[in-house]
Amino acid sequence: GLGSKKDAANNVIIKKPGSPEKENHPSICLQAHLDMVPQKNNDKKFDFTKDPIEAYIDGEWVTANGTTLGADNGIGAAAILAVLEDDTLEHGPLEALFTATEETGMDGAFGLKKGVLHGDILLNLDSEEEGELYVGCAGGVDANITFKYKAEPTPARNYRAVKLVVKGLKGGHSGIQIVEQRANANKLLFRFIREQKKSMDILLCSVDGGGLRNAIPREATATLMVRTKDLEQLTKELKAYEKVVKAEFAGIEDAVSIKLTETEAPETMIAKEVAENVAAQLTKAVVGCPDGVQRMSVSMPGLVQTSSNLARVVSDGKTVKLQCLLRSSVNSEKEELGEAISAVFELAGAKVELTGAYNGWKPNLDSPILAAMKASYKALFGKEPAVTAIHAGLECGIIGTNYPKLDMISFGPTICYPHSPDEKVNIASVGKFYEFLVDTLKNAPLK
């Protein structure tokens, strides 16, 4: 019975009148995104377009069997639906904004037109640490990189085909987990290939590394051709390399696995006559590409200010395409990093396009809803909530561009390892999060 509509960007907006005696209170927009990151372990047979998530309770957590859970941001959407359904709650007029395709480019937020929302306050329910109020976030830009190449038949004699596989990495959200210095499967893969190309003839046939732009790559695979006489040495070098990587990432990536197995020879590879201009240059560029934390914030200790995630490297027989997601709370640093990555790959002969740029969300520590929520949290739980910013890209920054007068806060329950198959949400934190949301609606500041 509530008024609803879908806009041209596939956002869904639902409105609910204020409860009795609250009709003239500030209008609050509750916002969450509808999509999830579809990541699964390689050994998991699963089709995200039709198979249901296999969620289960593991002690104090809800998690999923071998896939991402979708608590990011299903838990926010569920909380909004619960508020809309419950006619016993006290609140002013409500707008529920469910945005589309946040994870692949924030298309819904970008497509939200001026004049659609009429709220005074926006509560974004897409943060992942209970007890923290987020008042700012990083902006971002995508670096889309393309190498073109010709394919030719693989050598018929004196070469063996091998598959190089990096797996067992933790991966995770490229905004949240990037500070943990986790390994990037694409970087590890090409680092080994480059090192070995110095002493033996290695032909790159295909590569498939990483997944979505905002997930730290957990797995990467390349099919290579190597001279038969070099295969034994290559195997020895790989064992030594795996030990080096395990030592470098001890305590961070203890399950890392880098293996070499013989495989059936592929029909084609990157043409030999252009190998130095494509395969070798691609390898050098990937090794040289900035990845991970680039700068930490001075004003907010512990917060990443600028980072890059070399998220994807994949060949299709005609091109090798790469994608990096750059984040920064300082727009000029984001732009400079984009130029640096462009320069590396352009020197290697690739075409680079920087797309989808969006600004960050600047903190307003004098926010009326921030003051009200701090008081509400302390009254409920006996302590002050932490007030901070996040290196991930929240939709608040984009929505605020068209709605600069919105008073915005982001908060949520505790979700660990989003964007990876280890994703899990803490059950008790969901209860606290929802209780806090309901109390915030009841005690929102007057206009």
One Martini backbone bead per residue (centre of mass of N, CA, C, O) as a GRO file, in nm:
protein
  447
    1GLY     BB    1   0.046   0.066   0.004
    2LEU     BB    2   0.292   0.204  -0.114
    3GLY     BB    3   0.466   0.433  -0.269
    4SER     BB    4   0.608   0.368  -0.603
    5LYS     BB    5   0.924   0.364  -0.801
    6LYS     BB    6   1.099   0.360  -1.119
    7ASP     BB    7   1.375   0.454  -1.270
    8ALA     BB    8   1.601   0.478  -1.534
    9ALA     BB    9   1.832   0.343  -1.324
   10ASN     BB   10   1.671   0.124  -1.134
   11ASN     BB   11   1.556   0.268  -0.912
   12VAL     BB   12   1.394   0.248  -0.588
   13ILE     BB   13   1.101   0.426  -0.463
   14ILE     BB   14   0.976   0.460  -0.126
   15LYS     BB   15   0.685   0.575   0.054
   16LYS     BB   16   0.628   0.702   0.398
   17PRO     BB   17   0.455   0.816   0.631
   18GLY     BB   18   0.425   0.956   0.910
   19SER     BB   19   0.369   0.923   1.217
   20PRO     BB   20   0.193   1.006   1.461
   21GLU     BB   21   0.310   1.334   1.532
   22LYS     BB   22   0.546   1.316   1.271
   23GLU     BB   23   0.473   1.463   0.997
   24ASN     BB   24   0.669   1.738   1.061
   25HIS     BB   25   0.914   1.599   1.039
   26PRO     BB   26   1.183   1.502   0.916
   27SER     BB   27   1.292   1.376   0.625
   28ILE     BB   28   1.388   1.033   0.555
   29CYS     BB   29   1.652   0.865   0.391
   30LEU     BB   30   1.675   0.528   0.298
   31GLN     BB   31   1.987   0.356   0.201
   32ALA     BB   32   2.044   0.102  -0.057
   33HIS     BB   33   2.178  -0.169  -0.232
   34LEU     BB   34   2.088  -0.442  -0.462
   35ASP     BB   35   2.371  -0.545  -0.504
   36MET     BB   36   2.632  -0.790  -0.556
   37VAL     BB   37   2.922  -0.981  -0.517
   38PRO     BB   38   3.022  -1.243  -0.746
   39GLN     BB   39   3.191  -1.475  -0.551
   40LYS     BB   40   3.407  -1.768  -0.599
   41ASN     BB   41   3.533  -2.058  -0.577
   42ASN     BB   42   3.677  -2.261  -0.809
   43ASP     BB   43   3.547  -2.538  -0.669
   44LYS     BB   44   3.269  -2.394  -0.715
   45LYS     BB   45   2.947  -2.478  -0.806
   46PHE     BB   46   2.805  -2.175  -0.951
   47ASP     BB   47   2.502  -1.975  -1.027
   48PHE     BB   48   2.411  -1.647  -0.981
   49THR     BB   49   2.148  -1.642  -1.178
   50LYS     BB   50   2.002  -1.913  -1.000
   51ASP     BB   51   2.145  -1.967  -0.739
   52PRO     BB   52   2.126  -2.002  -0.413
   53ILE     BB   53   2.232  -1.897  -0.130
   54GLU     BB   54   2.437  -2.079   0.115
   55ALA     BB   55   2.328  -2.017   0.406
   56TYR     BB   56   2.488  -2.003   0.741
   57ILE     BB   57   2.553  -2.089   1.073
   58ASP     BB   58   2.860  -1.967   1.252
   59GLY     BB   59   2.788  -1.916   1.538
   60GLU     BB   60   2.805  -1.557   1.531
   61TRP     BB   61   2.748  -1.621   1.220
   62VAL     BB   62   2.685  -1.534   0.880
   63THR     BB   63   2.725  -1.741   0.592
   64ALA     BB   64   2.880  -1.903   0.304
   65ASN     BB   65   2.914  -2.160   0.055
   66GLY     BB   66   3.179  -2.049  -0.145
   67THR     BB   67   3.051  -1.752  -0.122
   68THR     BB   68   2.907  -1.485  -0.130
   69LEU     BB   69   2.644  -1.343   0.065
   70GLY     BB   70   2.513  -1.025   0.056
   71ALA     BB   71   2.523  -0.827   0.297
   72ASP     BB   72   2.648  -0.669   0.062
   73ASN     BB   73   2.341  -0.495   0.097
   74GLY     BB   74   2.108  -0.677   0.219
   75ILE     BB   75   2.091  -0.570   0.514
   76GLY     BB   76   1.994  -0.285   0.439
   77ALA     BB   77   1.741  -0.364   0.281
   78ALA     BB   78   1.607  -0.524   0.512
   79ALA     BB   79   1.583  -0.287   0.713
   80ILE     BB   80   1.398  -0.112   0.540
   81LEU     BB   81   1.165  -0.315   0.510
   82ALA     BB   82   1.109  -0.334   0.814
   83VAL     BB   83   1.025  -0.040   0.849
   84LEU     BB   84   0.795  -0.032   0.638
   85GLU     BB   85   0.623  -0.268   0.784
   86ASP     BB   86   0.630  -0.104   1.059
   87ASP     BB   87   0.357   0.061   1.238
   88THR     BB   88   0.501   0.111   1.539
   89LEU     BB   89   0.681   0.327   1.451
   90GLU     BB   90   0.878   0.620   1.499
   91HIS     BB   91   0.836   0.875   1.239
   92GLY     BB   92   0.894   1.039   0.982
   93PRO     BB   93   0.913   1.086   0.677
   94LEU     BB   94   0.972   0.838   0.416
   95GLU     BB   95   1.256   0.733   0.214
   96ALA     BB   96   1.324   0.470  -0.012
   97LEU     BB   97   1.653   0.387  -0.143
   98PHE     BB   98   1.716   0.169  -0.420
   99THR     BB   99   2.008   0.088  -0.567
  100ALA     BB  100   2.185   0.034  -0.863
  101THR     BB  101   2.483  -0.095  -0.950
  102GLU     BB  102   2.720  -0.029  -0.740
  103GLU     BB  103   2.958  -0.244  -0.787
  104THR     BB  104   2.999  -0.162  -1.119
  105GLY     BB  105   2.947   0.195  -1.097
  106MET     BB  106   2.714   0.355  -0.959
  107ASP     BB  107   2.462   0.398  -1.153
  108GLY     BB  108   2.225   0.479  -0.973
  109ALA     BB  109   2.351   0.732  -0.846
  110PHE     BB  110   2.419   0.873  -1.116
  111GLY     BB  111   2.098   0.847  -1.219
  112LEU     BB  112   2.004   1.040  -1.006
  113LYS     BB  113   1.787   1.283  -1.001
  114LYS     BB  114   1.680   1.576  -0.963
  115GLY     BB  115   1.390   1.590  -0.741
  116VAL     BB  116   1.325   1.303  -0.623
  117LEU     BB  117   1.420   1.395  -0.356
  118HIS     BB  118   1.287   1.527  -0.011
  119GLY     BB  119   1.488   1.501   0.198
  120ASP     BB  120   1.702   1.593   0.483
  121ILE     BB  121   1.794   1.291   0.535
  122LEU     BB  122   2.067   1.046   0.508
  123LEU     BB  123   2.070   0.684   0.540
  124ASN     BB  124   2.340   0.480   0.506
  125LEU     BB  125   2.338   0.101   0.492
  126ASP     BB  126   2.686   0.042   0.400
  127SER     BB  127   2.833  -0.043   0.649
  128GLU     BB  128   3.097  -0.263   0.845
  129GLU     BB  129   3.082  -0.128   1.159
  130GLU     BB  130   2.983  -0.149   1.453
  131GLY     BB  131   2.995   0.172   1.612
  132GLU     BB  132   3.012   0.333   1.335
  133LEU     BB  133   3.043   0.662   1.189
  134TYR     BB  134   3.007   0.782   0.864
  135VAL     BB  135   3.137   1.108   0.703
  136GLY     BB  136   3.325   0.967   0.477
  137CYS     BB  137   3.481   0.929   0.142
  138ALA     BB  138   3.597   0.798  -0.137
  139GLY     BB  139   3.702   0.829  -0.445
  140GLY     BB  140   3.689   0.742  -0.808
  141VAL     BB  141   3.859   0.537  -1.073
  142ASP     BB  142   3.888   0.396  -1.394
  143ALA     BB  143   4.124   0.172  -1.549
  144ASN     BB  144   4.129   0.107  -1.899
  145ILE     BB  145   4.305  -0.165  -2.056
  146THR     BB  146   4.459  -0.218  -2.395
  147PHE     BB  147   4.578  -0.499  -2.572
  148LYS     BB  148   4.687  -0.574  -2.890
  149TYR     BB  149   4.673  -0.889  -3.086
  150LYS     BB  150   4.817  -1.164  -3.244
  151ALA     BB  151   4.750  -1.486  -3.349
  152GLU     BB  152   4.932  -1.799  -3.327
  153PRO     BB  153   5.064  -2.081  -3.355
  154THR     BB  154   5.193  -2.313  -3.178
  155PRO     BB  155   5.447  -2.498  -3.120
  156ALA     BB  156   5.512  -2.835  -3.218
  157ARG     BB  157   5.810  -2.819  -3.099
  158ASN     BB  158   6.009  -2.807  -2.800
  159TYR     BB  159   5.736  -2.771  -2.635
  160ARG     BB  160   5.554  -2.686  -2.334
  161ALA     BB  161   5.257  -2.695  -2.159
  162VAL     BB  162   5.151  -2.460  -1.902
  163LYS     BB  163   5.005  -2.401  -1.574
  164LEU     BB  164   4.965  -2.101  -1.397
  165VAL     BB  165   4.880  -2.088  -1.038
  166VAL     BB  166   4.706  -1.854  -0.834
  167LYS     BB  167   4.614  -1.918  -0.489
  168GLY     BB  168   4.468  -1.863  -0.157
  169LEU     BB  169   4.374  -1.588  -0.132
  170LYS     BB  170   4.177  -1.346   0.030
  171GLY     BB  171   4.121  -1.072  -0.066
  172GLY     BB  172   3.858  -0.845  -0.111
  173HIS     BB  173   3.807  -0.524  -0.038
  174SER     BB  174   3.959  -0.249  -0.198
  175GLY     BB  175   3.889  -0.046   0.046
  176ILE     BB  176   3.915  -0.213   0.320
  177GLN     BB  177   4.162  -0.440   0.274
  178ILE     BB  178   4.408  -0.275   0.159
  179VAL     BB  179   4.550  -0.213   0.443
  180GLU     BB  180   4.643  -0.533   0.483
  181GLN     BB  181   4.844  -0.619   0.248
  182ARG     BB  182   4.743  -0.790   0.032
  183ALA     BB  183   4.764  -0.997  -0.216
  184ASN     BB  184   4.813  -1.001  -0.576
  185ALA     BB  185   4.768  -1.229  -0.820
  186ASN     BB  186   4.864  -1.068  -1.069
  187LYS     BB  187   5.139  -0.982  -0.958
  188LEU     BB  188   5.253  -1.265  -0.897
  189LEU     BB  189   5.238  -1.384  -1.178
  190PHE     BB  190   5.413  -1.163  -1.340
  191ARG     BB  191   5.664  -1.171  -1.171
  192PHE     BB  192   5.750  -1.457  -1.250
  193ILE     BB  193   5.755  -1.430  -1.555
  194ARG     BB  194   5.966  -1.206  -1.574
  195GLU     BB  195   6.199  -1.350  -1.430
  196GLN     BB  196   6.213  -1.597  -1.639
  197LYS     BB  197   6.256  -1.434  -1.912
  198LYS     BB  198   6.565  -1.376  -1.860
  199SER     BB  199   6.648  -1.716  -1.903
  200MET     BB  200   6.384  -1.788  -2.081
  201ASP     BB  201   6.153  -1.921  -2.307
  202ILE     BB  202   5.837  -1.749  -2.288
  203LEU     BB  203   5.499  -1.816  -2.376
  204LEU     BB  204   5.207  -1.632  -2.410
  205CYS     BB  205   4.865  -1.739  -2.439
  206SER     BB  206   4.715  -1.687  -2.151
  207VAL     BB  207   4.482  -1.494  -1.932
  208ASP     BB  208   4.327  -1.515  -1.584
  209GLY     BB  209   4.267  -1.240  -1.362
  210GLY     BB  210   4.049  -1.204  -1.147
  211GLY     BB  211   3.758  -0.980  -1.134
  212LEU     BB  212   3.638  -0.744  -0.985
  213ARG     BB  213   3.723  -0.410  -0.940
  214ASN     BB  214   3.651  -0.433  -0.599
  215ALA     BB  215   3.848  -0.690  -0.595
  216ILE     BB  216   4.088  -0.862  -0.467
  217PRO     BB  217   4.292  -1.076  -0.610
  218ARG     BB  218   4.296  -1.439  -0.559
  219GLU     BB  219   4.317  -1.528  -0.870
  220ALA     BB  220   4.550  -1.676  -1.123
  221THR     BB  221   4.595  -1.750  -1.484
  222ALA     BB  222   4.842  -1.917  -1.700
  223THR     BB  223   4.934  -1.992  -2.033
  224LEU     BB  224   5.228  -2.170  -2.129
  225MET     BB  225   5.537  -2.177  -2.318
  226VAL     BB  226   5.808  -2.415  -2.292
  227ARG     BB  227   6.094  -2.543  -2.308
  228THR     BB  228   6.171  -2.860  -2.245
  229LYS     BB  229   6.462  -2.801  -2.116
  230ASP     BB  230   6.315  -2.583  -1.894
  231LEU     BB  231   6.101  -2.719  -1.711
  232GLU     BB  232   6.259  -2.808  -1.460
  233GLN     BB  233   6.364  -2.524  -1.385
  234LEU     BB  234   6.089  -2.386  -1.357
  235THR     BB  235   5.991  -2.563  -1.122
  236LYS     BB  236   6.214  -2.479  -0.923
  237GLU     BB  237   6.160  -2.174  -0.929
  238LEU     BB  238   5.869  -2.189  -0.819
  239LYS     BB  239   5.929  -2.307  -0.542
  240ALA     BB  240   6.105  -2.068  -0.455
  241TYR     BB  241   5.891  -1.846  -0.498
  242GLU     BB  242   5.679  -1.946  -0.296
  243LYS     BB  243   5.861  -1.905  -0.050
  244VAL     BB  244   5.897  -1.602  -0.081
  245VAL     BB  245   5.597  -1.523  -0.062
  246LYS     BB  246   5.541  -1.649   0.217
  247ALA     BB  247   5.746  -1.466   0.362
  248GLU     BB  248   5.630  -1.186   0.280
  249PHE     BB  249   5.313  -1.295   0.376
  250ALA     BB  250   5.338  -1.347   0.663
  251GLY     BB  251   5.023  -1.343   0.831
  252ILE     BB  252   4.838  -1.299   0.559
  253GLU     BB  253   4.921  -1.549   0.326
  254ASP     BB  254   4.924  -1.871   0.428
  255ALA     BB  255   4.749  -2.004   0.162
  256VAL     BB  256   4.936  -1.978  -0.058
  257SER     BB  257   4.935  -2.080  -0.415
  258ILE     BB  258   5.200  -2.194  -0.651
  259LYS     BB  259   5.147  -2.355  -0.964
  260LEU     BB  260   5.264  -2.624  -1.191
  261THR     BB  261   5.110  -2.756  -1.491
  262GLU     BB  262   5.046  -2.969  -1.720
  263THR     BB  263   4.914  -2.920  -2.056
  264GLU     BB  264   4.738  -2.863  -2.315
  265ALA     BB  265   4.797  -2.736  -2.606
  266PRO     BB  266   4.735  -2.464  -2.745
  267GLU     BB  267   4.665  -2.323  -3.053
  268THR     BB  268   4.738  -2.033  -2.935
  269MET     BB  269   4.925  -1.720  -2.948
  270ILE     BB  270   5.129  -1.479  -2.924
  271ALA     BB  271   5.290  -1.343  -3.156
  272LYS     BB  272   5.624  -1.352  -3.200
  273GLU     BB  273   5.676  -1.075  -3.357
  274VAL     BB  274   5.507  -0.926  -3.092
  275ALA     BB  275   5.606  -1.011  -2.811
  276GLU     BB  276   5.778  -0.761  -2.725
  277ASN     BB  277   5.514  -0.563  -2.762
  278VAL     BB  278   5.331  -0.741  -2.557
  279ALA     BB  279   5.407  -0.966  -2.356
  280ALA     BB  280   5.652  -0.819  -2.233
  281GLN     BB  281   5.512  -0.545  -2.182
  282LEU     BB  282   5.288  -0.648  -2.009
  283THR     BB  283   5.460  -0.765  -1.786
  284LYS     BB  284   5.603  -0.503  -1.707
  285ALA     BB  285   5.347  -0.334  -1.646
  286VAL     BB  286   5.231  -0.508  -1.419
  287VAL     BB  287   5.479  -0.491  -1.236
  288GLY     BB  288   5.473  -0.155  -1.247
  289CYS     BB  289   5.203  -0.129  -1.126
  290PRO     BB  290   5.027   0.031  -0.914
  291ASP     BB  291   4.964  -0.121  -0.583
  292GLY     BB  292   4.775  -0.034  -0.336
  293VAL     BB  293   4.905   0.154  -0.106
  294GLN     BB  294   5.006   0.505  -0.141
  295ARG     BB  295   4.843   0.666   0.099
  296MET     BB  296   4.814   0.818   0.405
  297SER     BB  297   4.650   0.977   0.644
  298VAL     BB  298   4.702   1.260   0.847
  299SER     BB  299   4.417   1.355   0.972
  300MET     BB  300   4.342   1.021   0.972
  301PRO     BB  301   4.453   0.785   1.137
  302GLY     BB  302   4.448   0.471   0.948
  303LEU     BB  303   4.371   0.604   0.678
  304VAL     BB  304   4.325   0.566   0.360
  305GLN     BB  305   4.381   0.782   0.083
  306THR     BB  306   4.547   0.602  -0.141
  307SER     BB  307   4.464   0.369  -0.417
  308SER     BB  308   4.526   0.045  -0.587
  309ASN     BB  309   4.354  -0.200  -0.814
  310LEU     BB  310   4.455  -0.486  -0.988
  311ALA     BB  311   4.179  -0.665  -1.088
  312ARG     BB  312   4.232  -0.720  -1.415
  313VAL     BB  313   4.337  -1.005  -1.635
  314VAL     BB  314   4.246  -1.061  -1.988
  315SER     BB  315   4.214  -1.291  -2.253
  316ASP     BB  316   4.069  -1.342  -2.619
  317GLY     BB  317   4.282  -1.352  -2.889
  318LYS     BB  318   4.313  -1.009  -2.929
  319THR     BB  319   4.315  -0.929  -2.621
  320VAL     BB  320   4.428  -0.738  -2.335
  321LYS     BB  321   4.255  -0.683  -2.032
  322LEU     BB  322   4.245  -0.413  -1.795
  323GLN     BB  323   4.175  -0.330  -1.436
  324CYS     BB  324   4.153  -0.033  -1.239
  325LEU     BB  325   4.101   0.083  -0.900
  326LEU     BB  326   4.077   0.411  -0.789
  327ARG     BB  327   4.150   0.574  -0.470
  328SER     BB  328   4.038   0.895  -0.312
  329SER     BB  329   4.011   1.185  -0.091
  330VAL     BB  330   4.198   1.315  -0.319
  331ASN     BB  331   4.156   1.425  -0.629
  332SER     BB  332   4.449   1.487  -0.724
  333GLU     BB  333   4.561   1.203  -0.655
  334LYS     BB  334   4.378   1.041  -0.836
  335GLU     BB  335   4.473   1.177  -1.100
  336GLU     BB  336   4.776   1.114  -1.074
  337LEU     BB  337   4.748   0.805  -1.065
  338GLY     BB  338   4.615   0.779  -1.341
  339GLU     BB  339   4.861   0.893  -1.496
  340ALA     BB  340   5.069   0.684  -1.404
  341ILE     BB  341   4.927   0.432  -1.518
  342SER     BB  342   4.907   0.533  -1.805
  343ALA     BB  343   5.212   0.561  -1.856
  344VAL     BB  344   5.294   0.267  -1.823
  345PHE     BB  345   5.100   0.148  -2.054
  346GLU     BB  346   5.178   0.337  -2.288
  347LEU     BB  347   5.476   0.250  -2.300
  348ALA     BB  348   5.364  -0.056  -2.374
  349GLY     BB  349   5.115   0.002  -2.599
  350ALA     BB  350   4.857   0.095  -2.466
  351LYS     BB  351   4.522   0.155  -2.402
  352VAL     BB  352   4.383   0.436  -2.209
  353GLU     BB  353   4.098   0.466  -1.982
  354LEU     BB  354   3.927   0.712  -1.791
  355THR     BB  355   3.651   0.622  -1.576
  356GLY     BB  356   3.395   0.691  -1.349
  357ALA     BB  357   3.424   0.946  -1.198
  358TYR     BB  358   3.432   1.025  -0.840
  359ASN     BB  359   3.363   1.182  -0.560
  360GLY     BB  360   3.385   1.246  -0.252
  361TRP     BB  361   3.307   1.268   0.103
  362LYS     BB  362   3.275   1.535   0.305
  363PRO     BB  363   3.308   1.610   0.616
  364ASN     BB  364   3.049   1.689   0.884
  365LEU     BB  365   3.089   1.764   1.223
  366ASP     BB  366   2.809   1.962   1.235
  367SER     BB  367   2.598   1.755   1.217
  368PRO     BB  368   2.283   1.694   1.336
  369ILE     BB  369   2.267   1.379   1.298
  370LEU     BB  370   2.528   1.318   1.443
  371ALA     BB  371   2.450   1.424   1.723
  372ALA     BB  372   2.198   1.244   1.757
  373MET     BB  373   2.343   0.963   1.720
  374LYS     BB  374   2.541   0.985   1.952
  375ALA     BB  375   2.323   1.008   2.172
  376SER     BB  376   2.169   0.748   2.107
  377TYR     BB  377   2.400   0.543   2.144
  378LYS     BB  378   2.466   0.612   2.438
  379ALA     BB  379   2.183   0.547   2.552
  380LEU     BB  380   2.179   0.245   2.459
  381PHE     BB  381   2.521   0.153   2.514
  382GLY     BB  382   2.718   0.352   2.697
  383LYS     BB  383   2.862   0.478   2.430
  384GLU     BB  384   3.059   0.605   2.199
  385PRO     BB  385   3.082   0.649   1.880
  386ALA     BB  386   3.254   0.624   1.604
  387VAL     BB  387   3.417   0.876   1.402
  388THR     BB  388   3.446   0.840   1.043
  389ALA     BB  389   3.611   0.716   0.760
  390ILE     BB  390   3.622   0.577   0.419
  391HIS     BB  391   3.786   0.421   0.146
  392ALA     BB  392   3.543   0.362   0.033
  393GLY     BB  393   3.268   0.383  -0.196
  394LEU     BB  394   3.009   0.583  -0.142
  395GLU     BB  395   2.701   0.714  -0.245
  396CYS     BB  396   2.704   0.988  -0.102
  397GLY     BB  397   2.891   1.150  -0.292
  398ILE     BB  398   2.697   1.139  -0.538
  399ILE     BB  399   2.427   1.231  -0.417
  400GLY     BB  400   2.547   1.507  -0.305
  401THR     BB  401   2.576   1.651  -0.580
  402ASN     BB  402   2.244   1.679  -0.617
  403TYR     BB  403   2.227   1.688  -0.272
  404PRO     BB  404   2.384   1.917  -0.077
  405LYS     BB  405   2.162   1.935   0.181
  406LEU     BB  406   2.219   1.669   0.281
  407ASP     BB  407   2.216   1.482   0.576
  408MET     BB  408   2.488   1.249   0.632
  409ILE     BB  409   2.495   0.889   0.707
  410SER     BB  410   2.694   0.592   0.784
  411PHE     BB  411   2.577   0.252   0.860
  412GLY     BB  412   2.623  -0.074   1.042
  413PRO     BB  413   2.711  -0.378   1.060
  414THR     BB  414   2.916  -0.657   1.096
  415ILE     BB  415   3.135  -0.703   0.814
  416CYS     BB  416   3.329  -0.959   0.677
  417TYR     BB  417   3.482  -0.997   0.379
  418PRO     BB  418   3.392  -0.849   0.146
  419HIS     BB  419   3.410  -0.973  -0.185
  420SER     BB  420   3.420  -1.266  -0.055
  421PRO     BB  421   3.378  -1.604   0.045
  422ASP     BB  422   3.423  -1.494   0.362
  423GLU     BB  423   3.171  -1.366   0.409
  424LYS     BB  424   3.035  -1.199   0.711
  425VAL     BB  425   2.777  -1.173   0.972
  426ASN     BB  426   2.695  -1.037   1.272
  427ILE     BB  427   2.430  -1.102   1.463
  428ALA     BB  428   2.438  -0.901   1.706
  429SER     BB  429   2.491  -0.644   1.527
  430VAL     BB  430   2.213  -0.638   1.392
  431GLY     BB  431   2.049  -0.570   1.641
  432LYS     BB  432   2.192  -0.301   1.706
  433PHE     BB  433   2.150  -0.162   1.436
  434TYR     BB  434   1.836  -0.165   1.439
  435GLU     BB  435   1.793  -0.021   1.707
  436PHE     BB  436   1.941   0.235   1.615
  437LEU     BB  437   1.764   0.305   1.375
  438VAL     BB  438   1.494   0.335   1.526
  439ASP     BB  439   1.596   0.559   1.724
  440THR     BB  440   1.676   0.763   1.506
  441LEU     BB  441   1.391   0.807   1.391
  442LYS     BB  442   1.266   0.906   1.663
  443ASN     BB  443   1.534   1.128   1.725
  444ALA     BB  444   1.528   1.324   1.517
  445PRO     BB  445   1.591   1.625   1.426
  446LEU     BB  446   1.473   1.916   1.400
  447LYS     BB  447   1.437   2.187   1.180
   0.00000   0.00000   0.00000
